[in-house]
Amino acid sequence: HSPFSKWYRRTIPAPIRQSLTTLQNLALRLHTNLYGKTLPPTEMVRTLCLAMTLFFLIGGYWLLRSLKDPVLTALCGVSAIPKAKM
């Protein structure tokens, strides 16, 4: 066994290890039912990471864009908004 598996068995309690194994098996079965054997699970992890990155980029942009006018109005007044949009 690898050093990680020895550490994992020593550190993580058995009920939590069983729950994690059950969750992993459920995720793999779901992946197999959705995509079959043609798409490896590592590609799903990669796709989820890229999708989360896109989600946070768009979410951050939307949040900053919606806060721009109120913050600018509070700091500089309404008259500064047309200059800021140039």
N, CA, C and O atoms as a GROMACS GRO file, in nm:
protein
  344
    1HIS      N    1   0.083  -0.119   0.000
    1HIS     CA    2   0.000   0.000   0.000
    1HIS      C    3   0.087   0.125   0.000
    1HIS      O    4   0.200   0.125   0.049
    2SER      N    5   0.032   0.231  -0.056
    2SER     CA    6   0.107   0.356  -0.063
    2SER      C    7   0.103   0.427   0.072
    2SER      O    8   0.019   0.396   0.157
    3PRO      N    9   0.194   0.523   0.094
    3PRO     CA   10   0.193   0.599   0.219
    3PRO      C   11   0.061   0.674   0.240
    3PRO      O   12   0.016   0.690   0.353
    4PHE      N   13   0.001   0.720   0.129
    4PHE     CA   14  -0.126   0.792   0.143
    4PHE      C   15  -0.235   0.700   0.196
    4PHE      O   16  -0.313   0.739   0.283
    5SER      N   17  -0.242   0.576   0.143
    5SER     CA   18  -0.347   0.485   0.188
    5SER      C   19  -0.327   0.447   0.335
    5SER      O   20  -0.425   0.429   0.408
    6LYS      N   21  -0.203   0.435   0.379
    6LYS     CA   22  -0.178   0.406   0.521
    6LYS      C   23  -0.221   0.524   0.607
    6LYS      O   24  -0.286   0.506   0.710
    7TRP      N   25  -0.187   0.644   0.565
    7TRP     CA   26  -0.228   0.764   0.638
    7TRP      C   27  -0.381   0.775   0.640
    7TRP      O   28  -0.441   0.808   0.742
    8TYR      N   29  -0.444   0.748   0.526
    8TYR     CA   30  -0.589   0.758   0.512
    8TYR      C   31  -0.659   0.662   0.609
    8TYR      O   32  -0.755   0.700   0.675
    9ARG      N   33  -0.609   0.539   0.617
    9ARG     CA   34  -0.669   0.440   0.708
    9ARG      C   35  -0.648   0.476   0.855
    9ARG      O   36  -0.735   0.451   0.938
   10ARG      N   37  -0.531   0.534   0.887
   10ARG     CA   38  -0.504   0.572   1.026
   10ARG      C   39  -0.584   0.694   1.068
   10ARG      O   40  -0.630   0.702   1.182
   11THR      N   41  -0.602   0.791   0.978
   11THR     CA   42  -0.656   0.921   1.014
   11THR      C   43  -0.808   0.928   1.004
   11THR      O   44  -0.874   0.981   1.093
   12ILE      N   45  -0.864   0.877   0.897
   12ILE     CA   46  -1.007   0.890   0.871
   12ILE      C   47  -1.082   0.775   0.939
   12ILE      O   48  -1.048   0.658   0.918
   13PRO      N   49  -1.184   0.806   1.020
   13PRO     CA   50  -1.260   0.700   1.086
   13PRO      C   51  -1.333   0.610   0.985
   13PRO      O   52  -1.367   0.654   0.875
   14ALA      N   53  -1.355   0.485   1.023
   14ALA     CA   54  -1.415   0.386   0.933
   14ALA      C   55  -1.552   0.427   0.880
   14ALA      O   56  -1.576   0.410   0.761
   15PRO      N   57  -1.645   0.482   0.961
   15PRO     CA   58  -1.775   0.520   0.905
   15PRO      C   59  -1.764   0.628   0.797
   15PRO      O   60  -1.840   0.626   0.700
   16ILE      N   61  -1.672   0.720   0.814
   16ILE     CA   62  -1.654   0.825   0.713
   16ILE      C   63  -1.592   0.766   0.587
   16ILE      O   64  -1.630   0.803   0.476
   17ARG      N   65  -1.496   0.673   0.604
   17ARG     CA   66  -1.437   0.606   0.487
   17ARG      C   67  -1.543   0.530   0.408
   17ARG      O   68  -1.542   0.532   0.285
   18GLN      N   69  -1.633   0.462   0.479
   18GLN     CA   70  -1.740   0.387   0.412
   18GLN      C   71  -1.834   0.482   0.339
   18GLN      O   72  -1.877   0.453   0.227
   19SER      N   73  -1.866   0.595   0.401
   19SER     CA   74  -1.955   0.692   0.336
   19SER      C   75  -1.889   0.750   0.211
   19SER      O   76  -1.955   0.767   0.109
   20LEU      N   77  -1.760   0.780   0.220
   20LEU     CA   78  -1.689   0.833   0.104
   20LEU      C   79  -1.682   0.731  -0.009
   20LEU      O   80  -1.696   0.766  -0.126
   21THR      N   81  -1.660   0.605   0.027
   21THR     CA   82  -1.655   0.499  -0.074
   21THR      C   83  -1.792   0.483  -0.140
   21THR      O   84  -1.801   0.466  -0.262
   22THR      N   85  -1.898   0.487  -0.060
   22THR     CA   86  -2.033   0.476  -0.115
   22THR      C   87  -2.062   0.593  -0.208
   22THR      O   88  -2.119   0.574  -0.316
   23LEU      N   89  -2.023   0.713  -0.168
   23LEU     CA   90  -2.045   0.831  -0.250
   23LEU      C   91  -1.966   0.822  -0.380
   23LEU      O   92  -2.016   0.859  -0.487
   24GLN      N   93  -1.843   0.774  -0.372
   24GLN     CA   94  -1.761   0.758  -0.492
   24GLN      C   95  -1.822   0.656  -0.587
   24GLN      O   96  -1.827   0.679  -0.708
   25ASN      N   97  -1.868   0.544  -0.533
   25ASN     CA   98  -1.931   0.441  -0.618
   25ASN      C   99  -2.059   0.495  -0.682
   25ASN      O  100  -2.086   0.465  -0.798
   26LEU      N  101  -2.136   0.572  -0.609
   26LEU     CA  102  -2.258   0.631  -0.663
   26LEU      C  103  -2.226   0.728  -0.777
   26LEU      O  104  -2.292   0.727  -0.880
   27ALA      N  105  -2.123   0.810  -0.758
   27ALA     CA  106  -2.083   0.905  -0.862
   27ALA      C  107  -2.034   0.831  -0.986
   27ALA      O  108  -2.064   0.872  -1.098
   28LEU      N  109  -1.958   0.724  -0.967
   28LEU     CA  110  -1.909   0.647  -1.083
   28LEU      C  111  -2.024   0.578  -1.156
   28LEU      O  112  -2.023   0.572  -1.279
   29ARG      N  113  -2.122   0.525  -1.082
   29ARG     CA  114  -2.238   0.462  -1.148
   29ARG      C  115  -2.318   0.565  -1.225
   29ARG      O  116  -2.363   0.539  -1.337
   30LEU      N  117  -2.337   0.683  -1.165
   30LEU     CA  118  -2.410   0.789  -1.234
   30LEU      C  119  -2.337   0.831  -1.361
   30LEU      O  120  -2.399   0.849  -1.466
   31HIS      N  121  -2.206   0.846  -1.351
   31HIS     CA  122  -2.125   0.884  -1.468
   31HIS      C  123  -2.136   0.778  -1.577
   31HIS      O  124  -2.151   0.812  -1.695
   32THR      N  125  -2.129   0.650  -1.539
   32THR     CA  126  -2.139   0.542  -1.638
   32THR      C  127  -2.277   0.539  -1.703
   32THR      O  128  -2.289   0.516  -1.823
   33ASN      N  129  -2.382   0.563  -1.623
   33ASN     CA  130  -2.518   0.565  -1.680
   33ASN      C  131  -2.537   0.682  -1.775
   33ASN      O  132  -2.606   0.668  -1.876
   34LEU      N  133  -2.477   0.796  -1.745
   34LEU     CA  134  -2.494   0.913  -1.830
   34LEU      C  135  -2.408   0.907  -1.956
   34LEU      O  136  -2.456   0.938  -2.065
   35TYR      N  137  -2.282   0.868  -1.941
   35TYR     CA  138  -2.187   0.878  -2.052
   35TYR      C  139  -2.137   0.745  -2.105
   35TYR      O  140  -2.068   0.743  -2.206
   36GLY      N  141  -2.168   0.636  -2.040
   36GLY     CA  142  -2.120   0.505  -2.084
   36GLY      C  143  -1.973   0.488  -2.051
   36GLY      O  144  -1.917   0.559  -1.967
   37LYS      N  145  -1.911   0.395  -2.118
   37LYS     CA  146  -1.769   0.366  -2.093
   37LYS      C  147  -1.677   0.449  -2.182
   37LYS      O  148  -1.555   0.439  -2.169
   38THR      N  149  -1.733   0.531  -2.272
   38THR     CA  150  -1.649   0.603  -2.367
   38THR      C  151  -1.578   0.723  -2.306
   38THR      O  152  -1.469   0.759  -2.350
   39LEU      N  153  -1.638   0.786  -2.205
   39LEU     CA  154  -1.580   0.905  -2.144
   39LEU      C  155  -1.525   0.869  -2.007
   39LEU      O  156  -1.602   0.832  -1.918
   40PRO      N  157  -1.393   0.879  -1.988
   40PRO     CA  158  -1.337   0.843  -1.858
   40PRO      C  159  -1.379   0.943  -1.749
   40PRO      O  160  -1.400   1.061  -1.780
   41PRO      N  161  -1.390   0.899  -1.625
   41PRO     CA  162  -1.430   0.989  -1.516
   41PRO      C  163  -1.336   1.107  -1.496
   41PRO      O  164  -1.378   1.212  -1.447
   42THR      N  165  -1.209   1.094  -1.533
   42THR     CA  166  -1.117   1.207  -1.518
   42THR      C  167  -1.158   1.323  -1.606
   42THR      O  168  -1.137   1.439  -1.571
   43GLU      N  169  -1.217   1.293  -1.722
   43GLU     CA  170  -1.266   1.400  -1.809
   43GLU      C  171  -1.383   1.473  -1.745
   43GLU      O  172  -1.401   1.593  -1.765
   44MET      N  173  -1.464   1.400  -1.668
   44MET     CA  174  -1.576   1.463  -1.599
   44MET      C  175  -1.524   1.560  -1.493
   44MET      O  176  -1.579   1.669  -1.477
   45VAL      N  177  -1.421   1.521  -1.422
   45VAL     CA  178  -1.362   1.609  -1.321
   45VAL      C  179  -1.306   1.734  -1.389
   45VAL      O  180  -1.324   1.846  -1.339
   46ARG      N  181  -1.240   1.715  -1.500
   46ARG     CA  182  -1.184   1.829  -1.575
   46ARG      C  183  -1.295   1.922  -1.622
   46ARG      O  184  -1.284   2.044  -1.610
   47THR      N  185  -1.402   1.865  -1.676
   47THR     CA  186  -1.514   1.945  -1.724
   47THR      C  187  -1.581   2.020  -1.609
   47THR      O  188  -1.617   2.136  -1.625
   48LEU      N  189  -1.597   1.955  -1.495
   48LEU     CA  190  -1.657   2.022  -1.380
   48LEU      C  191  -1.570   2.137  -1.331
   48LEU      O  192  -1.622   2.242  -1.293
   49CYS      N  193  -1.439   2.119  -1.331
   49CYS     CA  194  -1.349   2.227  -1.289
   49CYS      C  195  -1.358   2.346  -1.385
   49CYS      O  196  -1.364   2.461  -1.342
   50LEU      N  197  -1.360   2.319  -1.514
   50LEU     CA  198  -1.373   2.426  -1.612
   50LEU      C  199  -1.509   2.496  -1.602
   50LEU      O  200  -1.517   2.618  -1.615
   51ALA      N  201  -1.615   2.418  -1.579
   51ALA     CA  202  -1.749   2.476  -1.565
   51ALA      C  203  -1.757   2.564  -1.441
   51ALA      O  204  -1.818   2.671  -1.445
   52MET      N  205  -1.696   2.520  -1.331
   52MET     CA  206  -1.696   2.602  -1.210
   52MET      C  207  -1.618   2.731  -1.232
   52MET      O  208  -1.658   2.836  -1.183
   53THR      N  209  -1.507   2.723  -1.304
   53THR     CA  210  -1.428   2.843  -1.334
   53THR      C  211  -1.512   2.942  -1.414
   53THR      O  212  -1.513   3.061  -1.384
   54LEU      N  213  -1.580   2.894  -1.516
   54LEU     CA  214  -1.666   2.981  -1.596
   54LEU      C  215  -1.778   3.040  -1.512
   54LEU      O  216  -1.809   3.159  -1.524
   55PHE      N  217  -1.839   2.959  -1.427
   55PHE     CA  218  -1.946   3.007  -1.339
   55PHE      C  219  -1.897   3.121  -1.251
   55PHE      O  220  -1.965   3.223  -1.239
   56PHE      N  221  -1.782   3.105  -1.188
   56PHE     CA  222  -1.732   3.208  -1.098
   56PHE      C  223  -1.687   3.333  -1.174
   56PHE      O  224  -1.701   3.444  -1.123
   57LEU      N  225  -1.632   3.316  -1.294
   57LEU     CA  226  -1.596   3.433  -1.374
   57LEU      C  227  -1.720   3.515  -1.412
   57LEU      O  228  -1.721   3.637  -1.395
   58ILE      N  229  -1.822   3.448  -1.461
   58ILE     CA  230  -1.944   3.518  -1.500
   58ILE      C  231  -2.013   3.576  -1.377
   58ILE      O  232  -2.063   3.688  -1.381
   59GLY      N  233  -2.017   3.500  -1.269
   59GLY     CA  234  -2.078   3.549  -1.145
   59GLY      C  235  -2.007   3.671  -1.090
   59GLY      O  236  -2.072   3.767  -1.047
   60GLY      N  237  -1.876   3.669  -1.090
   60GLY     CA  238  -1.799   3.785  -1.043
   60GLY      C  239  -1.819   3.907  -1.131
   60GLY      O  240  -1.832   4.019  -1.082
   61TYR      N  241  -1.821   3.884  -1.262
   61TYR     CA  242  -1.845   3.995  -1.355
   61TYR      C  243  -1.983   4.055  -1.332
   61TYR      O  244  -1.998   4.177  -1.326
   62TRP      N  245  -2.084   3.971  -1.319
   62TRP     CA  246  -2.220   4.020  -1.298
   62TRP      C  247  -2.230   4.098  -1.167
   62TRP      O  248  -2.292   4.204  -1.163
   63LEU      N  249  -2.169   4.046  -1.062
   63LEU     CA  250  -2.174   4.113  -0.932
   63LEU      C  251  -2.106   4.249  -0.938
   63LEU      O  252  -2.161   4.348  -0.890
   64LEU      N  253  -1.986   4.255  -0.996
   64LEU     CA  254  -1.915   4.383  -1.004
   64LEU      C  255  -1.987   4.482  -1.094
   64LEU      O  256  -1.990   4.602  -1.064
   65ARG      N  257  -2.044   4.433  -1.204
   65ARG     CA  258  -2.116   4.523  -1.294
   65ARG      C  259  -2.240   4.581  -1.227
   65ARG      O  260  -2.271   4.699  -1.245
   66SER      N  261  -2.312   4.499  -1.150
   66SER     CA  262  -2.432   4.549  -1.084
   66SER      C  263  -2.400   4.640  -0.966
   66SER      O  264  -2.483   4.721  -0.926
   67LEU      N  265  -2.280   4.628  -0.909
   67LEU     CA  266  -2.241   4.715  -0.797
   67LEU      C  267  -2.174   4.844  -0.842
   67LEU      O  268  -2.159   4.937  -0.762
   68LYS      N  269  -2.133   4.852  -0.968
   68LYS     CA  270  -2.055   4.966  -1.016
   68LYS      C  271  -2.130   5.098  -0.998
   68LYS      O  272  -2.075   5.190  -0.937
   69ASP      N  273  -2.252   5.110  -1.048
   69ASP     CA  274  -2.325   5.236  -1.042
   69ASP      C  275  -2.356   5.280  -0.898
   69ASP      O  276  -2.334   5.396  -0.865
   70PRO      N  277  -2.408   5.191  -0.811
   70PRO     CA  278  -2.434   5.237  -0.673
   70PRO      C  279  -2.308   5.281  -0.598
   70PRO      O  280  -2.312   5.378  -0.523
   71VAL      N  281  -2.199   5.210  -0.618
   71VAL     CA  282  -2.075   5.247  -0.548
   71VAL      C  283  -2.021   5.378  -0.602
   71VAL      O  284  -1.978   5.464  -0.526
   72LEU      N  285  -2.022   5.392  -0.733
   72LEU     CA  286  -1.974   5.516  -0.795
   72LEU      C  287  -2.061   5.634  -0.753
   72LEU      O  288  -2.008   5.743  -0.727
   73THR      N  289  -2.191   5.616  -0.745
   73THR     CA  290  -2.282   5.722  -0.701
   73THR      C  291  -2.254   5.759  -0.556
   73THR      O  292  -2.253   5.877  -0.522
   74ALA      N  293  -2.231   5.661  -0.471
   74ALA     CA  294  -2.205   5.688  -0.329
   74ALA      C  295  -2.071   5.760  -0.310
   74ALA      O  296  -2.060   5.847  -0.223
   75LEU      N  297  -1.972   5.726  -0.390
   75LEU     CA  298  -1.839   5.785  -0.372
   75LEU      C  299  -1.823   5.920  -0.443
   75LEU      O  300  -1.767   6.013  -0.386
   76CYS      N  301  -1.873   5.931  -0.567
   76CYS     CA  302  -1.845   6.050  -0.649
   76CYS      C  303  -1.969   6.128  -0.686
   76CYS      O  304  -1.957   6.241  -0.735
   77GLY      N  305  -2.086   6.074  -0.666
   77GLY     CA  306  -2.208   6.143  -0.706
   77GLY      C  307  -2.254   6.095  -0.843
   77GLY      O  308  -2.180   6.031  -0.917
   78VAL      N  309  -2.380   6.130  -0.874
   78VAL     CA  310  -2.443   6.083  -0.998
   78VAL      C  311  -2.376   6.144  -1.119
   78VAL      O  312  -2.374   6.083  -1.226
   79SER      N  313  -2.322   6.262  -1.105
   79SER     CA  314  -2.262   6.330  -1.220
   79SER      C  315  -2.137   6.259  -1.274
   79SER      O  316  -2.096   6.287  -1.386
   80ALA      N  317  -2.077   6.169  -1.197
   80ALA     CA  318  -1.955   6.099  -1.240
   80ALA      C  319  -1.985   5.976  -1.325
   80ALA      O  320  -1.895   5.923  -1.389
   81ILE      N  321  -2.109   5.930  -1.326
   81ILE     CA  322  -2.142   5.807  -1.397
   81ILE      C  323  -2.118   5.818  -1.548
   81ILE      O  324  -2.057   5.727  -1.605
   82PRO      N  325  -2.162   5.927  -1.617
   82PRO     CA  326  -2.133   5.933  -1.761
   82PRO      C  327  -1.984   5.933  -1.794
   82PRO      O  328  -1.942   5.873  -1.893
   83LYS      N  329  -1.903   5.999  -1.711
   83LYS     CA  330  -1.757   5.998  -1.733
   83LYS      C  331  -1.701   5.857  -1.718
   83LYS      O  332  -1.613   5.816  -1.794
   84ALA      N  333  -1.752   5.783  -1.620
   84ALA     CA  334  -1.701   5.648  -1.594
   84ALA      C  335  -1.739   5.551  -1.706
   84ALA      O  336  -1.670   5.452  -1.729
   85LYS      N  337  -1.848   5.579  -1.776
   85LYS     CA  338  -1.892   5.489  -1.883
   85LYS      C  339  -1.822   5.517  -2.014
   85LYS      O  340  -1.842   5.443  -2.111
   86MET      N  341  -1.739   5.621  -2.023
   86MET     CA  342  -1.669   5.653  -2.146
   86MET      C  343  -1.552   5.562  -2.167
   86MET      O  344  -1.481   5.574  -2.266
   0.00000   0.00000   0.00000
